[in-house]
Amino acid sequence: MKANLWTGMLAGMLLGGLCVAVAGPHETALAQESSSTLQSSVIMDPTASDHDIDLMRQDLRNKKRQIIAENLPLSEAEAVKFWPIYQHYASDLRQINDEKYALLKNYAQTWGDISNHDALVYIRRWLEVDQEVQALRSKYVPVVSQVLTGKGTATFFQLDRRISLMMDIQLASQIPLVQAKKN
């Protein structure tokens, strides 16, 4: 499987993962609409570029922000304080997700020919990236709790984690297993 096709499939699948992240019909319809748009332009195009993927990832971040905004009740005063913190959090998270994307891109290019050593390096690094996301959330809980109530803080992190888990489930279901390719 070509790395570009694999990357394109990854992009569309990730966007589709937001469809089920939250139960609300508005969010589902919104994510499905965007997913089908990108799927037709990215998944079916075996020459999906890094630029296409970057645009898709930006769209994902925008949809995530929108879902959080629609499901996190905030007063005007809370919103003024919360959204700048969210922007810093999202920026820090994007850096971690850049590492995850680089790992996936490398895996796509080496899949089928990956050595035992490289497979171990890959999975260890993947687990480290997951730990970095958890550490980032832990770092931001006290920051968010300074501007939101305990329930507001918990709701935000529930939404953030739910969206991330749904994307991870979609991602995991599309990544071929290391030993899946038979020689």
C-alpha positions as CSV (number, residue, x, y, z in Angstrom):
1,M,0.0,0.0,0.0
2,K,1.5,3.4,-1.0
3,A,2.3,5.7,1.9
4,N,0.3,8.5,0.4
5,L,-2.8,6.4,0.0
6,W,-2.4,5.1,3.5
7,T,-2.0,8.7,4.7
8,G,-5.0,9.8,2.8
9,M,-7.1,7.1,4.3
10,L,-5.8,8.0,7.8
11,A,-6.9,11.7,7.2
12,G,-10.4,10.9,6.2
13,M,-10.8,8.3,8.9
14,L,-9.6,10.7,11.6
15,L,-12.1,13.3,10.5
16,G,-14.9,10.7,10.5
17,G,-14.0,9.8,14.1
18,L,-15.4,13.1,15.2
19,C,-18.8,12.0,13.9
20,V,-19.4,9.9,17.0
21,A,-17.4,11.9,19.6
22,V,-20.4,13.6,21.0
23,A,-24.0,12.4,21.1
24,G,-25.6,15.6,19.8
25,P,-27.2,15.3,16.3
26,H,-25.8,18.8,15.3
27,E,-22.3,17.8,16.0
28,T,-22.7,14.4,14.3
29,A,-24.1,16.0,11.1
30,L,-21.4,18.7,11.1
31,A,-18.6,16.2,11.4
32,Q,-20.2,13.8,8.9
33,E,-20.6,16.6,6.4
34,S,-17.0,17.6,6.7
35,S,-15.8,14.0,6.8
36,S,-17.6,13.1,3.5
37,T,-16.1,16.3,1.9
38,L,-12.6,15.4,2.9
39,Q,-13.1,11.7,2.2
40,S,-13.9,12.4,-1.4
41,S,-11.0,14.7,-1.8
42,V,-8.4,13.0,0.4
43,I,-9.1,9.3,0.7
44,M,-9.8,8.6,-2.9
45,D,-6.7,10.6,-4.0
46,P,-3.7,8.3,-3.7
47,T,-1.4,11.3,-3.9
48,A,-2.7,13.0,-0.7
49,S,0.0,15.5,0.2
50,D,1.3,16.7,3.5
51,H,-0.5,20.0,2.7
52,D,-3.8,18.1,2.3
53,I,-3.2,16.4,5.7
54,D,-2.3,19.7,7.3
55,L,-5.6,21.2,6.1
56,M,-7.5,18.2,7.4
57,R,-5.8,18.4,10.8
58,Q,-6.7,22.1,11.0
59,D,-10.3,21.2,10.2
60,L,-10.3,18.6,12.9
61,R,-9.0,21.1,15.4
62,N,-11.7,23.6,14.4
63,K,-14.4,21.0,14.7
64,K,-13.1,19.9,18.1
65,R,-13.2,23.5,19.3
66,Q,-16.7,23.9,17.9
67,I,-17.9,20.7,19.6
68,I,-16.4,21.8,22.9
69,A,-18.0,25.3,22.6
70,E,-21.4,23.8,21.9
71,N,-21.2,21.3,24.8
72,L,-19.4,23.3,27.5
73,P,-21.7,25.9,29.1
74,L,-19.8,29.0,29.8
75,S,-20.8,32.4,31.1
76,E,-19.3,35.4,29.1
77,A,-16.8,36.0,31.9
78,E,-15.7,32.3,31.9
79,A,-15.5,32.3,28.1
80,V,-13.2,35.3,28.0
81,K,-10.8,33.5,30.4
82,F,-11.2,30.0,29.1
83,W,-10.6,30.3,25.4
84,P,-7.1,31.8,25.6
85,I,-6.2,28.9,27.9
86,Y,-7.8,26.4,25.5
87,Q,-5.7,27.9,22.6
88,H,-2.5,27.3,24.6
89,Y,-3.6,23.8,25.5
90,A,-4.5,23.1,21.8
91,S,-1.2,24.4,20.7
92,D,0.7,22.2,23.1
93,L,-1.5,19.2,22.1
94,R,-0.8,19.9,18.4
95,Q,2.9,19.5,19.1
96,I,2.3,16.1,20.6
97,N,0.0,15.1,17.8
98,D,2.6,16.2,15.3
99,E,4.8,13.6,16.9
100,K,2.0,11.0,16.6
101,Y,1.5,11.9,12.9
102,A,5.3,11.6,12.2
103,L,5.3,8.2,13.8
104,L,2.3,7.1,11.7
105,K,3.8,8.5,8.5
106,N,7.1,6.6,9.2
107,Y,5.2,3.5,10.0
108,A,3.2,3.7,6.8
109,Q,6.5,4.0,4.8
110,T,8.1,1.1,6.6
111,W,5.1,-1.2,7.1
112,G,5.7,-4.6,5.7
113,D,9.5,-4.2,5.9
114,I,9.8,-3.1,9.5
115,S,12.4,-4.9,11.6
116,N,11.8,-6.3,15.0
117,H,14.0,-3.6,16.5
118,D,12.1,-0.8,14.7
119,A,8.8,-2.3,15.6
120,L,9.8,-2.1,19.3
121,V,11.0,1.4,18.9
122,Y,7.7,2.4,17.2
123,I,5.5,0.9,19.9
124,R,7.5,2.3,22.7
125,R,7.4,5.8,21.2
126,W,3.7,5.5,20.6
127,L,3.2,4.7,24.3
128,E,5.4,7.7,25.2
129,V,3.3,10.0,23.1
130,D,0.1,8.7,24.8
131,Q,1.8,9.5,28.1
132,E,2.7,13.0,27.0
133,V,-1.0,13.6,26.2
134,Q,-2.0,12.5,29.7
135,A,0.7,14.6,31.3
136,L,-0.5,17.6,29.3
137,R,-4.0,17.1,30.6
138,S,-2.8,16.8,34.1
139,K,-0.7,20.0,33.7
140,Y,-3.8,21.9,32.5
141,V,-6.4,20.7,35.0
142,P,-5.3,23.2,37.7
143,V,-5.0,26.0,35.1
144,V,-8.5,25.4,33.7
145,S,-9.9,25.0,37.2
146,Q,-8.8,28.5,38.0
147,V,-11.3,29.9,35.5
148,L,-14.0,27.3,35.5
149,T,-16.0,25.6,38.2
150,G,-15.1,22.0,39.1
151,K,-18.0,20.7,37.0
152,G,-16.9,23.0,34.1
153,T,-13.3,21.8,34.3
154,A,-14.5,18.1,34.4
155,T,-16.8,18.7,31.5
156,F,-14.1,20.2,29.4
157,F,-11.7,17.3,30.0
158,Q,-14.4,14.8,29.5
159,L,-15.2,16.3,26.1
160,D,-11.5,16.6,25.2
161,R,-10.8,13.0,26.2
162,R,-14.0,11.6,24.5
163,I,-13.1,13.3,21.3
164,S,-9.5,12.1,21.5
165,L,-10.6,8.5,22.3
166,M,-12.9,8.4,19.4
167,M,-10.2,9.6,17.1
168,D,-7.8,7.1,18.6
169,I,-10.3,4.2,18.1
170,Q,-10.7,5.2,14.5
171,L,-7.0,5.5,14.0
172,A,-6.2,2.2,15.7
173,S,-8.8,0.4,13.5
174,Q,-7.1,1.6,10.4
175,I,-3.5,1.0,11.2
176,P,-2.4,-2.4,9.8
177,L,-0.9,-4.7,12.3
178,V,2.9,-5.1,12.1
179,Q,2.6,-8.8,11.2
180,A,-0.4,-8.5,9.0
181,K,1.6,-8.5,5.7
182,K,2.6,-12.0,4.7
183,N,5.6,-12.5,2.5
